[in-house]
Structure formats: C-alpha cells, structure tokens
Amino acid sequence: MQTMQTDVGQIKRVLLKHAKDAFRDDEQIDREWKALNFLARPDRSNAIVEYDAFCDLLSKLGVELEFLPASADTTLDSLYPRDNAVVTDNGIILCTMGKANRQTEPEHQRQHYITRGSKVLGSVTAPGSVEGGDVTWLRNNVLAVANGYRTNAQGIAQLRELTAASVSDFIEVPLPHFRGPSDVFHLMSIISPVADDLAVVYSPLMPVPFRNYLLDSGYRLVEVPEQEYDSQGCNVLAVAPGVCVAVEGNPITKKRLLDAGAEVHTFSGKDICEKGCGGPTCLTRPLERER
Ligand SMILES: NC(=O)NCCC[C@H](N)C(=O)O
C-alpha cells in the first residue's frame, strides 16, 4: 500500500536538489555561507563528490531520484528540500519558511509539483511559518509538529486545519531555546523515526511529555550521545522500516542502531551535512513511500 503518512515506509521516489545546483559557484558560496550561519565554508567540488555518492547510495537502496533545478534566487540552504513541504495522502502542503533567507524555496517546489502533476493540497501562509524539518509522521497517522524558532503557533494552526482529514492525532512539541533563533534546531534535530517501533533521539533536548508519549506508544529509543549531536548523529533517514542512511562519523549512534536490529548505510557528509547543519532527512523530500 502506498502512503505518504509515514517517515519509515520504503521510499519509492524522492525529491532532491543536487549540490552542484544548490551551490551554484564559488562566488555564491563566498557571498552566502556566513550570513546563512554555515559552520564553515563548504567546498563545492567535494560537496558534489559527496552528493553523487549519496545519490548512488539511495539508488542502490531502490529509491527513484528526481531533482529540483538550479535557480538564481535561492541560497545554499536549498540543498535541504525537506524543509519546504509536508507530504500527506491528500496532497502536498507547501511551507512558509521560518528562516528569512529561505523564503523563495517553497515556490520552486510548487513549480516542480505542478510540472509533475502532483497534487498540492495547500500552503502555510505568513505570518504562519512551518518548516518540514519540524514535522514528522509517527505510526498510526500521528503527526508530530514542533513549535520553535522555525515553526510558529500560527503555522501550526494552519497545518492542523490542512491535515484535519488525514491525521488521527496531532501532537505539538514545544522546543527549548537551546542555542537561540539563529541556530538550526528542528524537531528532527531530536528525533528521527527508523521503524514503527524504533526512533533515534537526543533526549537531553526532548520535552518530557513527548519522550514519554513515544515510550508509552511502544517506541524503543536509540540515544544519541552528546558528542555526536553536532555531527548530525540524530538525523537519520529511514529508507525502509529498519533500514537507514546516516552520515559517517557517529560510531556510537551507529553501533546502538545496529544493536537495536537496524541496517545502517553511511555516507560522507562533511560538506553537504556538517557545515550547513543538515543531515540526510534534510537533504531529501520523500514523495512516495510504501507501508
Ligand atoms: N531539516 C533540517 O534540519 N534542515 C537543515 C537545514 C539547515 C539550513 N542551514 C538551515 O539553517 O535551514
């Protein structure tokens, strides 16, 4: 059965933006990386090598890839298309970004969906904001949405209305201040579902009621240690139930996932993940999954 209301079902088709198109040239990188709060200047050549390897890995795992084109009015952050849309069985919901310099990205996804004939259900509109990294499906059509610096109360209210027909339980997860508004801190900075009963989590930043909800619902939690938080240890993409793709360099989290029975495939993400603070879930906007 095909459904988009899962973040762990086998991915059939995914939307990406290749590093060569998000990082158009060295001048763009020089102009933007500090203003976007990248941790260091990304190396375009290595980003392309890493991205090609990431694509090869997804293809080997049975995922069909489609790509957004380069565009003159998007920034380096367009490398992370998950954040521009939320996907439901009733259609795609386009986001309004909480980060000021990402505002043009959702419109490019809209154009892509129109060209492909994909149904767009609606949009979150300003002053509401929702970023896709703040939204994840849990099992049984439960939608968890963070309230933080990127996704606000008006955006959540709009999303609740847009998803009312398809969601059995809509959970709002208040995020802590942590490093403040200029940091990238999404719901998926603290949880990545891996299977219907398994999730990778960073507990020190989790609200207790949400963590208890997961435990009470029967989730087993794979804990990310503090030293692997900044290297995207908690951002793991499930390509199928229990089969995940993770960035290299988080050996403790990887071992814990293997011990929990998961299959783990890693890729090098120095220039496409660590510097821009986005892991494999951020790099991908899955458009079709199977349950
Ligand atoms: N879902 C995600 O966590 N996306 C990562 C986005 C990183 C990007 N540099 C940003 O600040 O929005």
The ligand as an SDF file (V2000), in Angstrom:
LIG
                    3D

 12 11  0  0  0  0  0  0  0  0999 V2000
   15.5330   19.6930    8.4830 N   0  0  0  0  0  0  0  0  0  0  0  0
   16.7060   20.2330    8.7650 C   0  0  0  0  0  0  0  0  0  0  0  0
   17.2230   20.0970    9.8570 O   0  0  0  0  0  0  0  0  0  0  0  0
   17.2520   21.0130    7.8380 N   0  0  0  0  0  0  0  0  0  0  0  0
   18.5380   21.6130    7.9480 C   0  0  0  0  0  0  0  0  0  0  0  0
   18.5540   22.9620    7.3710 C   0  0  0  0  0  0  0  0  0  0  0  0
   19.9080   23.6260    7.5040 C   0  0  0  0  0  0  0  0  0  0  0  0
   19.9740   25.0150    6.9570 C   0  0  0  0  0  0  0  0  0  0  0  0
   21.3070   25.5000    7.0220 N   0  0  0  0  0  0  0  0  0  0  0  0
   19.0490   25.9640    7.7020 C   0  0  0  0  0  0  0  0  0  0  0  0
   19.5210   26.7550    8.5160 O   0  0  0  0  0  0  0  0  0  0  0  0
   17.8490   25.9690    7.4660 O   0  0  0  0  0  0  0  0  0  0  0  0
  1  2  1  0
  2  3  2  0
  2  4  1  0
  4  5  1  0
  5  6  1  0
  6  7  1  0
  7  8  1  0
  8  9  1  0
  8 10  1  0
 10 11  2  0
 10 12  1  0
M  END
$$$$
